[in-house]
């Protein structure tokens, strides 16, 4: 819901685009990559954010007024690609 504080797990697909792996209620204390996903040989991160109303126009669809985006984003943890080769 817009205005909610969340933690978000992200992975960077082929060093090109960051993709959301999971969204967690801030009260669950998710603050580290290893707490929500296996460390892989790609960039991974956990951020804190606030959900904001944004709406969305999909490429071939109608306006989705309930879509949300991430605002007030802060980095909590980062796992570089190299870390995935050490595990």
N, CA, C and O atoms as CSV, one atom per row, in Angstrom:
chain,resi,resn,atom,element,x,y,z
A,1,UNK,N,N,0.835,-1.156,0.000
A,1,UNK,CA,C,0.000,0.000,0.000
A,1,UNK,C,C,0.896,1.240,0.000
A,1,UNK,O,O,1.933,1.255,0.663
A,2,UNK,N,N,0.511,2.247,-0.719
A,2,UNK,CA,C,1.296,3.473,-0.805
A,2,UNK,C,C,1.588,4.023,0.593
A,2,UNK,O,O,0.698,4.124,1.437
A,3,UNK,N,N,2.854,4.375,0.814
A,3,UNK,CA,C,3.285,4.900,2.101
A,3,UNK,C,C,3.905,3.865,3.012
A,3,UNK,O,O,4.509,4.225,4.023
A,4,UNK,N,N,3.775,2.583,2.684
A,4,UNK,CA,C,4.351,1.516,3.507
A,4,UNK,C,C,5.868,1.470,3.347
A,4,UNK,O,O,6.388,1.646,2.245
A,5,UNK,N,N,6.570,1.235,4.448
A,5,UNK,CA,C,8.018,1.020,4.411
A,5,UNK,C,C,8.277,-0.454,4.153
A,5,UNK,O,O,7.629,-1.315,4.750
A,6,UNK,N,N,9.223,-0.750,3.265
A,6,UNK,CA,C,9.524,-2.125,2.883
A,6,UNK,C,C,11.026,-2.329,2.745
A,6,UNK,O,O,11.792,-1.370,2.646
A,7,UNK,N,N,11.430,-3.592,2.739
A,7,UNK,CA,C,12.771,-3.995,2.327
A,7,UNK,C,C,12.594,-4.733,1.010
A,7,UNK,O,O,11.632,-5.480,0.833
A,8,UNK,N,N,13.530,-4.520,0.083
A,8,UNK,CA,C,13.409,-5.105,-1.247
A,8,UNK,C,C,14.713,-5.818,-1.602
A,8,UNK,O,O,15.793,-5.233,-1.515
A,9,UNK,N,N,14.603,-7.084,-2.000
A,9,UNK,CA,C,15.753,-7.853,-2.469
A,9,UNK,C,C,15.835,-7.699,-3.984
A,9,UNK,O,O,14.835,-7.852,-4.687
A,10,UNK,N,N,17.032,-7.395,-4.481
A,10,UNK,CA,C,17.240,-7.136,-5.907
A,10,UNK,C,C,18.398,-7.964,-6.442
A,10,UNK,O,O,19.331,-8.286,-5.706
A,11,UNK,N,N,18.339,-8.306,-7.718
A,11,UNK,CA,C,19.484,-8.903,-8.396
A,11,UNK,C,C,19.664,-8.168,-9.719
A,11,UNK,O,O,18.704,-7.696,-10.327
A,12,UNK,N,N,20.913,-8.086,-10.144
A,12,UNK,CA,C,21.228,-7.358,-11.372
A,12,UNK,C,C,21.428,-8.368,-12.497
A,12,UNK,O,O,22.398,-9.126,-12.496
A,13,UNK,N,N,20.518,-8.372,-13.439
A,13,UNK,CA,C,20.538,-9.321,-14.549
A,13,UNK,C,C,21.612,-8.930,-15.558
A,13,UNK,O,O,21.511,-7.894,-16.215
A,14,UNK,N,N,22.634,-9.763,-15.674
A,14,UNK,CA,C,23.731,-9.575,-16.631
A,14,UNK,C,C,24.309,-8.162,-16.604
A,14,UNK,O,O,24.643,-7.599,-17.647
A,15,UNK,N,N,24.423,-7.597,-15.403
A,15,UNK,CA,C,24.954,-6.235,-15.225
A,15,UNK,C,C,24.207,-5.203,-16.055
A,15,UNK,O,O,24.779,-4.190,-16.459
A,16,UNK,N,N,22.931,-5.459,-16.307
A,16,UNK,CA,C,22.156,-4.566,-17.169
A,16,UNK,C,C,20.969,-3.936,-16.457
A,16,UNK,O,O,20.805,-2.716,-16.483
A,17,UNK,N,N,20.140,-4.757,-15.822
A,17,UNK,CA,C,18.944,-4.199,-15.184
A,17,UNK,C,C,18.704,-4.850,-13.825
A,17,UNK,O,O,18.869,-6.060,-13.665
A,18,UNK,N,N,18.317,-4.039,-12.859
A,18,UNK,CA,C,18.006,-4.539,-11.527
A,18,UNK,C,C,16.584,-5.068,-11.514
A,18,UNK,O,O,15.655,-4.393,-11.957
A,19,UNK,N,N,16.420,-6.285,-11.000
A,19,UNK,CA,C,15.111,-6.929,-10.944
A,19,UNK,C,C,14.754,-7.243,-9.499
A,19,UNK,O,O,15.604,-7.677,-8.722
A,20,UNK,N,N,13.498,-7.022,-9.144
A,20,UNK,CA,C,13.028,-7.286,-7.789
A,20,UNK,C,C,12.872,-8.793,-7.584
A,20,UNK,O,O,12.180,-9.470,-8.345
A,21,UNK,N,N,13.526,-9.300,-6.545
A,21,UNK,CA,C,13.426,-10.714,-6.171
A,21,UNK,C,C,12.365,-10.923,-5.095
A,21,UNK,O,O,11.766,-11.995,-5.009
A,22,UNK,N,N,12.134,-9.901,-4.275
A,22,UNK,CA,C,11.145,-10.010,-3.206
A,22,UNK,C,C,10.930,-8.681,-2.527
A,22,UNK,O,O,11.834,-7.848,-2.471
A,23,UNK,N,N,9.727,-8.480,-2.007
A,23,UNK,CA,C,9.379,-7.279,-1.249
A,23,UNK,C,C,8.899,-7.750,0.117
A,23,UNK,O,O,8.039,-8.626,0.215
A,24,UNK,N,N,9.464,-7.160,1.174
A,24,UNK,CA,C,9.187,-7.614,2.532
A,24,UNK,C,C,8.767,-6.445,3.415
A,24,UNK,O,O,9.291,-5.339,3.282
A,25,UNK,N,N,7.832,-6.691,4.306
A,25,UNK,CA,C,7.399,-5.702,5.285
A,25,UNK,C,C,8.621,-5.269,6.097
A,25,UNK,O,O,9.409,-6.117,6.517
A,26,UNK,N,N,8.787,-3.986,6.322
A,26,UNK,CA,C,9.959,-3.481,7.035
A,26,UNK,C,C,10.086,-4.074,8.433
A,26,UNK,O,O,11.199,-4.190,8.946
A,27,UNK,N,N,8.990,-4.448,9.054
A,27,UNK,CA,C,9.041,-4.992,10.415
A,27,UNK,C,C,9.647,-6.395,10.476
A,27,UNK,O,O,9.914,-6.896,11.569
A,28,UNK,N,N,9.871,-7.040,9.323
A,28,UNK,CA,C,10.468,-8.374,9.311
A,28,UNK,C,C,11.991,-8.348,9.433
A,28,UNK,O,O,12.613,-9.404,9.548
A,29,UNK,N,N,12.591,-7.184,9.410
A,29,UNK,CA,C,14.020,-7.075,9.646
A,29,UNK,C,C,14.903,-7.653,8.561
A,29,UNK,O,O,16.023,-8.073,8.850
A,30,UNK,N,N,14.440,-7.690,7.323
A,30,UNK,CA,C,15.266,-8.164,6.217
A,30,UNK,C,C,16.256,-7.053,5.870
A,30,UNK,O,O,15.861,-5.988,5.395
A,31,UNK,N,N,17.556,-7.308,6.113
A,31,UNK,CA,C,18.541,-6.267,5.849
A,31,UNK,C,C,19.830,-6.796,5.232
A,31,UNK,O,O,20.808,-6.056,5.122
A,32,UNK,N,N,19.848,-8.068,4.829
A,32,UNK,CA,C,21.054,-8.648,4.245
A,32,UNK,C,C,20.696,-9.587,3.100
A,32,UNK,O,O,19.682,-10.284,3.145
A,33,UNK,N,N,21.532,-9.593,2.086
A,33,UNK,CA,C,21.311,-10.456,0.926
A,33,UNK,C,C,21.141,-11.906,1.363
A,33,UNK,O,O,20.202,-12.578,0.937
A,34,UNK,N,N,22.044,-12.390,2.210
A,34,UNK,CA,C,22.012,-13.799,2.617
A,34,UNK,C,C,20.770,-14.170,3.422
A,34,UNK,O,O,20.464,-15.354,3.558
A,35,UNK,N,N,20.051,-13.189,3.955
A,35,UNK,CA,C,18.857,-13.506,4.744
A,35,UNK,C,C,17.648,-13.810,3.870
A,35,UNK,O,O,16.656,-14.352,4.358
A,36,UNK,N,N,17.713,-13.467,2.575
A,36,UNK,CA,C,16.542,-13.670,1.711
A,36,UNK,C,C,16.817,-14.457,0.436
A,36,UNK,O,O,15.877,-14.914,-0.214
A,37,UNK,N,N,18.086,-14.627,0.063
A,37,UNK,CA,C,18.376,-15.375,-1.157
A,37,UNK,C,C,19.795,-15.911,-1.101
A,37,UNK,O,O,20.640,-15.387,-0.375
A,38,UNK,N,N,20.050,-16.958,-1.871
A,38,UNK,CA,C,21.400,-17.491,-1.977
A,38,UNK,C,C,22.285,-16.476,-2.678
A,38,UNK,O,O,21.849,-15.803,-3.612
A,39,UNK,N,N,23.537,-16.364,-2.225
A,39,UNK,CA,C,24.494,-15.496,-2.899
A,39,UNK,C,C,24.875,-16.163,-4.212
A,39,UNK,O,O,25.327,-17.308,-4.232
A,40,UNK,N,N,24.691,-15.438,-5.300
A,40,UNK,CA,C,24.977,-15.972,-6.638
A,40,UNK,C,C,26.058,-15.124,-7.307
A,40,UNK,O,O,26.418,-14.057,-6.810
A,41,UNK,N,N,26.561,-15.597,-8.411
A,41,UNK,CA,C,27.592,-14.892,-9.160
A,41,UNK,C,C,26.960,-13.793,-10.012
A,41,UNK,O,O,27.051,-13.805,-11.240
A,42,UNK,N,N,26.323,-12.851,-9.335
A,42,UNK,CA,C,25.763,-11.652,-9.956
A,42,UNK,C,C,25.601,-10.619,-8.851
A,42,UNK,O,O,25.581,-10.969,-7.671
A,43,UNK,N,N,25.488,-9.363,-9.220
A,43,UNK,CA,C,25.285,-8.328,-8.221
A,43,UNK,C,C,23.917,-8.508,-7.567
A,43,UNK,O,O,22.915,-8.733,-8.247
A,44,UNK,N,N,23.891,-8.406,-6.242
A,44,UNK,CA,C,22.648,-8.529,-5.491
A,44,UNK,C,C,22.638,-7.451,-4.410
A,44,UNK,O,O,23.691,-7.011,-3.948
A,45,UNK,N,N,21.448,-7.037,-4.015
A,45,UNK,CA,C,21.348,-5.998,-2.996
A,45,UNK,C,C,20.036,-6.122,-2.240
A,45,UNK,O,O,19.071,-6.724,-2.711
A,46,UNK,N,N,20.035,-5.533,-1.055
A,46,UNK,CA,C,18.812,-5.336,-0.288
A,46,UNK,C,C,18.740,-3.848,0.011
A,46,UNK,O,O,19.715,-3.253,0.471
A,47,UNK,N,N,17.594,-3.253,-0.249
A,47,UNK,CA,C,17.389,-1.830,-0.005
A,47,UNK,C,C,16.158,-1.633,0.871
A,47,UNK,O,O,15.268,-2.483,0.922
A,48,UNK,N,N,16.126,-0.496,1.559
A,48,UNK,CA,C,14.892,-0.090,2.226
A,48,UNK,C,C,14.247,0.936,1.308
A,48,UNK,O,O,14.939,1.665,0.598
A,49,UNK,N,N,12.927,0.991,1.324
A,49,UNK,CA,C,12.215,1.918,0.441
A,49,UNK,C,C,10.823,2.187,1.002
A,49,UNK,O,O,10.354,1.512,1.918
A,50,UNK,N,N,10.187,3.188,0.427
A,50,UNK,CA,C,8.796,3.496,0.738
A,50,UNK,C,C,8.006,3.308,-0.552
A,50,UNK,O,O,8.388,3.831,-1.599
A,51,UNK,N,N,6.907,2.566,-0.477
A,51,UNK,CA,C,6.063,2.371,-1.657
A,51,UNK,C,C,5.323,3.663,-1.973
A,51,UNK,O,O,4.744,4.292,-1.086
A,52,UNK,N,N,5.346,4.053,-3.247
A,52,UNK,CA,C,4.682,5.278,-3.687
A,52,UNK,C,C,3.742,4.974,-4.844
A,52,UNK,O,O,4.067,4.186,-5.733
A,53,UNK,N,N,2.579,5.602,-4.824
A,53,UNK,CA,C,1.622,5.452,-5.923
A,53,UNK,C,C,2.218,6.066,-7.183
A,53,UNK,O,O,2.802,7.149,-7.138
A,54,UNK,N,N,2.066,5.370,-8.302
A,54,UNK,CA,C,2.626,5.903,-9.546
A,54,UNK,C,C,1.728,5.674,-10.746
A,54,UNK,O,O,1.757,6.459,-11.694
A,55,UNK,N,N,0.927,4.614,-10.727
A,55,UNK,CA,C,0.186,4.245,-11.928
A,55,UNK,C,C,1.152,3.681,-12.955
A,55,UNK,O,O,2.366,3.842,-12.831
A,56,UNK,N,N,0.611,3.023,-13.963
A,56,UNK,CA,C,1.466,2.375,-14.960
A,56,UNK,C,C,0.691,2.167,-16.250
A,56,UNK,O,O,-0.464,1.743,-16.237
A,57,UNK,N,N,1.344,2.472,-17.361
A,57,UNK,CA,C,0.797,2.168,-18.683
A,57,UNK,C,C,1.593,1.018,-19.280
A,57,UNK,O,O,2.705,1.238,-19.760
A,58,UNK,N,N,1.059,-0.209,-19.269
A,58,UNK,CA,C,1.783,-1.310,-19.900
A,58,UNK,C,C,1.844,-1.094,-21.408
A,58,UNK,O,O,0.995,-0.397,-21.964
A,59,UNK,N,N,2.830,-1.677,-22.073
A,59,UNK,CA,C,3.011,-1.445,-23.508
A,59,UNK,C,C,1.765,-1.688,-24.358
A,59,UNK,O,O,1.531,-0.968,-25.328
A,60,UNK,N,N,0.977,-2.677,-24.009
A,60,UNK,CA,C,-0.199,-2.982,-24.835
A,60,UNK,C,C,-1.474,-3.082,-24.006
A,60,UNK,O,O,-2.351,-3.892,-24.309
A,61,UNK,N,N,-1.579,-2.286,-22.988
A,61,UNK,CA,C,-2.737,-2.403,-22.118
A,61,UNK,C,C,-3.283,-1.060,-21.692
A,61,UNK,O,O,-2.885,-0.009,-22.194
A,62,UNK,N,N,-4.193,-1.127,-20.763
A,62,UNK,CA,C,-4.811,0.081,-20.248
A,62,UNK,C,C,-4.122,0.506,-18.958
A,62,UNK,O,O,-3.439,-0.287,-18.311
A,63,UNK,N,N,-4.309,1.746,-18.604
A,63,UNK,CA,C,-3.695,2.324,-17.414
A,63,UNK,C,C,-4.036,1.512,-16.170
A,63,UNK,O,O,-5.195,1.163,-15.945
A,64,UNK,N,N,-3.019,1.213,-15.364
A,64,UNK,CA,C,-3.177,0.482,-14.105
A,64,UNK,C,C,-2.979,1.471,-12.954
A,64,UNK,O,O,-1.838,1.728,-12.568
A,65,UNK,N,N,-4.055,2.032,-12.395
A,65,UNK,CA,C,-3.921,3.099,-11.406
A,65,UNK,C,C,-3.338,2.656,-10.065
A,65,UNK,O,O,-2.853,3.498,-9.309
A,66,UNK,N,N,-3.371,1.371,-9.748
A,66,UNK,CA,C,-2.903,0.898,-8.446
A,66,UNK,C,C,-1.425,0.512,-8.421
A,66,UNK,O,O,-0.937,0.017,-7.405
A,67,UNK,N,N,-0.713,0.729,-9.513
A,67,UNK,CA,C,0.708,0.370,-9.563
A,67,UNK,C,C,1.507,1.234,-8.588
A,67,UNK,O,O,1.178,2.395,-8.346
A,68,UNK,N,N,2.564,0.636,-8.038
A,68,UNK,CA,C,3.424,1.320,-7.076
A,68,UNK,C,C,4.853,1.367,-7.591
A,68,UNK,O,O,5.247,0.567,-8.440
A,69,UNK,N,N,5.616,2.300,-7.074
A,69,UNK,CA,C,7.040,2.390,-7.368
A,69,UNK,C,C,7.787,2.523,-6.048
A,69,UNK,O,O,7.170,2.720,-5.002
A,70,UNK,N,N,9.110,2.415,-6.092
A,70,UNK,CA,C,9.930,2.543,-4.892
A,70,UNK,C,C,10.438,3.967,-4.762
A,70,UNK,O,O,10.989,4.527,-5.710
A,71,UNK,N,N,10.252,4.552,-3.586
A,71,UNK,CA,C,10.767,5.885,-3.315
A,71,UNK,C,C,11.623,5.866,-2.061
A,71,UNK,O,O,11.596,4.897,-1.301
A,72,UNK,N,N,12.382,6.930,-1.841
A,72,UNK,CA,C,13.247,7.072,-0.665
A,72,UNK,C,C,14.072,5.799,-0.447
A,72,UNK,O,O,14.049,5.213,0.636
A,73,UNK,N,N,14.789,5.384,-1.474
A,73,UNK,CA,C,15.553,4.126,-1.467
A,73,UNK,C,C,16.913,4.321,-0.789
A,73,UNK,O,O,17.633,5.278,-1.073
A,74,UNK,N,N,17.248,3.390,0.117
A,74,UNK,CA,C,18.553,3.390,0.787
A,74,UNK,C,C,19.137,1.983,0.743
A,74,UNK,O,O,18.436,1.001,0.989
A,75,UNK,N,N,20.415,1.894,0.433
A,75,UNK,CA,C,21.102,0.604,0.368
A,75,UNK,C,C,21.340,0.053,1.772
A,75,UNK,O,O,21.886,0.746,2.630
A,76,UNK,N,N,20.928,-1.191,2.002
A,76,UNK,CA,C,21.170,-1.868,3.279
A,76,UNK,C,C,22.312,-2.871,3.178
A,76,UNK,O,O,23.100,-3.007,4.113
A,77,UNK,N,N,22.408,-3.578,2.044
A,77,UNK,CA,C,23.450,-4.585,1.862
A,77,UNK,C,C,23.690,-4.782,0.372
A,77,UNK,O,O,22.769,-4.667,-0.437
A,78,UNK,N,N,24.937,-5.082,0.018
A,78,UNK,CA,C,25.305,-5.304,-1.378
A,78,UNK,C,C,26.231,-6.507,-1.453
A,78,UNK,O,O,27.154,-6.636,-0.648
A,79,UNK,N,N,25.989,-7.385,-2.415
A,79,UNK,CA,C,26.844,-8.544,-2.660
A,79,UNK,C,C,27.346,-8.455,-4.099
A,79,UNK,O,O,26.559,-8.595,-5.035
A,80,UNK,N,N,28.656,-8.224,-4.287
A,80,UNK,CA,C,29.186,-8.137,-5.649
A,80,UNK,C,C,29.220,-9.503,-6.327
A,80,UNK,O,O,29.111,-10.538,-5.669
A,81,UNK,N,N,29.368,-9.494,-7.621
A,81,UNK,CA,C,29.418,-10.726,-8.404
A,81,UNK,C,C,30.448,-11.700,-7.848
A,81,UNK,O,O,30.185,-12.900,-7.761
A,82,UNK,N,N,31.615,-11.195,-7.473
A,82,UNK,CA,C,32.707,-12.046,-6.998
A,82,UNK,C,C,32.311,-12.878,-5.784
A,82,UNK,O,O,32.824,-13.983,-5.607
A,83,UNK,N,N,31.415,-12.377,-4.949
A,83,UNK,CA,C,31.013,-13.109,-3.739
A,83,UNK,C,C,30.349,-14.436,-4.091
A,83,UNK,O,O,30.433,-15.391,-3.318
A,84,UNK,N,N,29.703,-14.506,-5.227
A,84,UNK,CA,C,29.052,-15.742,-5.644
A,84,UNK,C,C,30.022,-16.842,-6.009
A,84,UNK,O,O,29.666,-18.020,-5.975
A,85,UNK,N,N,31.244,-16.475,-6.357
A,85,UNK,CA,C,32.254,-17.474,-6.695
A,85,UNK,C,C,32.957,-18.021,-5.452
A,85,UNK,O,O,33.642,-19.041,-5.526
A,86,UNK,N,N,32.791,-17.352,-4.318
A,86,UNK,CA,C,33.444,-17.774,-3.076
A,86,UNK,C,C,32.576,-18.712,-2.255
A,86,UNK,O,O,33.065,-19.337,-1.314
A,87,UNK,N,N,31.289,-18.821,-2.596
A,87,UNK,CA,C,30.404,-19.653,-1.768
A,87,UNK,C,C,30.261,-21.039,-2.338
A,87,UNK,O,O,29.554,-21.871,-1.770
